[in-house]
């Protein structure tokens, strides 16, 4: 039998679990104290191109992918692994580009439309028209998913929608098309990157004013991931260039619970990051923060070649540095 290949990687809402969709099913892992362990897996008759976890539960959303998809790519399968079978199936006229889960909501992204459902009974709630969105770009806030952001019709512009009030606001985030974005855990900030991949911008979600601008590099790059730290004060990003960057975000110290003095140090970086490390270039790798203890901050990378990579964010001569800790295979079968 042919060895499975990793098609997609995702992480749950609080970065305590991650999942991989492969050419023959999926696997879900938990992270505890910087170590990963497999929670459950399923072997299917084809590939999974999208997998979205529902917190730490056995519920997840699947979309078929690869040359031999397990399910049609225009269907969303809500999988209950406790039962070992689908809880529900949603069918669409075109290919599904992304799926997101948050508390009571299920979000399904197509090329030019986003559908919002009540997750408990899959009852349709809202739908929104978007600009061309074949990358399935959407950001969902962590405050019970009350706010979402997605591409507007004008290139480089994004729309923010409050699901409770149905109010819509728009901001011109970049000149070029937005390629990735993420809300901070406290939902006060939204970070965006453009398809050019040279600049990151942080927006105040209340005023839509720009809070920070960071330069990732001078050359064009495909930004792979973009995530905040649990205290909303640090941002980690990586790209096909193979470099991981960390930036400090402006914030009100009275309203933030800092994990350590590193947050204060990172605020002095200015336009450029001065805290970097490297991972394999041109290999998709999802990076995010892992903070099992307030004084211990790690950067975790999950690569499409099946590696679990960990760096520790620490201080040397009162400056932030990323120290390599380990690179372990998720399973020797992944190449």
N, C-alpha and C positions, 0 to 999 in steps of 0.2 A: 504494500500500500504506500502511496506517495506521502511523504512527510507533509504535515499541514503548514501553511504559511499564514502569517498574521496579516489580516486585511485592515483592521481598525483597532484603535485603542481609545478608551474613555475612562474617566474617573468620576466617582460619585460626588454628591453635593458638598460634603465636608472633607474630601480628599482622604478618606479613611479606607476606601476600597477602589480597585481599578478592575477593568474588564478588557479582554481581548476577543475580537471576533476573528475567526480563522476560516480557512477554506473547508473545514469540516466541523463547524460548530462554534462553541464559545467556552471561555473559562473566566471565572470570577475569583479575584484574590482580595484578601484583607491585608492591611498594614498595621502592625502593632509594634510600638517601640522601635521603629525603623526596620523591622523585619517583615517580609511578606510571606503569606501562606495561602494556599489554595482553599477557597471556601466551597465551591461547587463547579461542575463543568457538565456540558452536554455534547455528545457527538451527534451531529446531524448529517443528512445526506447531501449537504452542500454548504456554501459559504455564507457567512454573516458579515455584511458590509457596514452596518450601523448597530451599535449596542449602547443602550442607555440604562444606567442603574437607578433604582429608586431607593436612595439612601442606603441603609444596610440590610434591607429586606431581601426576600427571595423573588421579588417582582422586578421585571426588567422589560424593556422594549427592544425588539429586534427587527431588522430589515435585511433581506437577503442581499448578497453582494458577491463579487468575484465572477469568474467565467462560468461557474456552475452554482448559482445562488440557491440557498436552502429554501427561500421563499421568493415570490415575485417581488421585484424591487419597487413596485407601486403599492405594496401592502405593509402595514405596521402590525407586527405580532406582539401583543402584550402577553408575556410569558410568566407563568407562575411556576417557579421551580420546585416549590413544595409539592404541588400537584403533578409536576412533570409534564405540563401541557399548557396550551394557550388559554388565557383568560378571556381574550377578545381579539378580533381582527378588524382592522380598518383598511378600507380599499379606496384608492385614488385614481384619477384618470391619467396621471403622469408619475414619473419616478419620484420617490421620497428622497429628499436631500439631507434631512436631519430630523432628529427627534430629541426633545428635552422633557424631563420630568422634574416637578418641584411641588412638594406638598400635595395640594388638591388639584394641580393642573397637569395636563398633557399637552405638549406643543408639537405640531407636525409641520415641517417646512417643505414646501414645494418650490419650483423655480420662481413663481411670482405670487405665491400666496402662503399665508400661515393660518393654520387651524388650531383653535384652542378648545380643549375638552375638559370636563370634570373627570378626573382620573378614576374616581371610585366607580362610576357607572358608565363612563365613556360617552356621556351626554354632550353634544356640541354646545359650546358657549358663544364663541366669537370667531370671526375670521377677518384677516387683514390682507390687503393687497400690498405688494412690495415691488421694489425695483427688481431687475433680473438678479437672481440669487441662487445660481447653480452650485455654489459652495455650501448652501444651507446655513448661512450665517444668521445666528440669533444669540442674544445674551438674555439670561433670565436672572432676576434678582433673587437674593437669598431670603428676603423677608416674605416667606410663603409664596414666592413667585408673583408678587403684586405688580412688578414692573418688568417690561421686556423692551429690548432694543433690536432693531433690524434695519436693513438697508432701505432707504427711501428711493424715489425715482431718480433724483439728481445724483450724479456720480459723486462719491465721497460724502454724501449726506446720510445721516441716520435718523431714524424716528424712534422716540421713546413713548411708550404707551403705558398708562396706569390702568390696570385691569379693573380696579375697584370703581374708579370714576369715569373710565373710558376717555380720559383726556389724552390728547396727542400733542407732542412737541417735536420740533425738528432742529437739528444742528448740523452745520457744514463742518464735518470733522476733519476731512482731508481733501486735497485736490484730486487725488487718485481714489479709485474704488477702495472701500474699507475691506480688509481681508480677514481680520479677526478682532474680537472685542470681548470684554468681560466686566461684570460688576464686581465691586469690592464686597466682602462679606457683610459689611454694615450697610450696603446699598447706597452709600453717599457718593460713591465715585464710579465712573465708567472709564475704562482704559481702551483705547482704539489703536489699531495699526493699519496702515494702508497697504495696498498691493505692492507699492514701491519698497516697503519694508525698512525704510531708513529712519522714520520718526514714529515715536509713540506719544500719544496725547492723553492726558487725564482730565476728565470733565466732572464738574460738580453736578450731580443729578438733580439738585434742587433748583439751581440757577442756570444750568447749562453753560456756565462760564468755564473757560479753560483754567485748570489748576496747575498743571505741569506740562512740560514738553521735554522729551528725552530723545537723544539720538542713539539709535542702535548701531549705525555704521554709515559709511559713505556710499557703499555699493548696494545695488538692488539685492533683496533677499526675500525668500518665502518664509514668512513667520509661521512657525509650527504651533507654538502655544504661547499663552499670555495669561498669567494668573496672579492674584493677590495673595499675600500672606494672611493668616487668620485674623491678625489685628488690623488689617486693611492699610498698613503703612509701607509695605514693601511690594514690589512687582518683580516677577521673574519671567523672562522670555527667552526663546531660542529660535533658531532658524536653520535653513539648509546650509548655512555657513559653518555650523558646528559649534558656535560660541553661545554660551549661556550668560545672560546679563541680569544683574539685579540693580534696581533703582529704589530710591526712597521717595515717598509721596508726602506732600505737605498735608498737615492735619492739625486739628485742635487737640493739644495734649490733654486737656481736661476731659475729652470725650473718647480717648483711646486707652486701651490697656496694653502697654508695650510689653512684648515678651522679653526684651533685654535692652541694653544700651545700644545695640546694633542699629535700632531704628533711628536713634539720634545721630549716629555716625553717618548712616546712609543719606540723611537729609542734606548733607554737605557735598553731595556728588555733583550737583549742577546738571548741565546738559548731558554729560556722558556718565556712563556707569564706570566705577572704578573697582567693581567686584565682579570678576568673570571666571568662568572655567570652560573647558572644552568637552564636547562629546562628538561622536562620529558625524562627519559632514555628509550631507545628502542622504541621510537615513532618518525617516520621520521618527521623532522622539517627543513624547509628551512630558513636559516638566512641570513640577508644582512643589509647593512647600509642604513639609511634614514637621509638625511641632508637637511631639508627644509630651514635652515638658516646656515650661515657660522660658527656661534658659537654654534650651537646646533646639536649634533650628537646622533642619536638613533640607537639601534640594534633592528631590527624587526625579529620576528620568526613566521612563519606560519606552524602550526602542522597538521599532518594527522588526528588528532582528532578534527579539526575544530576550533583551537584557534589562536587568533591574540595576540602575546606576544610582549611587548615593554620594553626595558631597555634604560636608558639614560647613555651615556658615558660622565663622568664629572671628576672633580678633587677633591681630598680630601687630604689636607696637601701636595699639589703639586704632588700627585700621581694619576694616572688614576684609576677610579673605575666605575663599572657598577651598576647603581641604578635601581631597579625594579620600573616600572611605572604602568603597567596594563596587565591583561590577560583577553581578551574578546572573547566570542564565535562569530564565523562568522555567525552562525545561530544555534539556539537551536536544530535543527533536527539532527546535526552531533554528533555522539557519538564516 
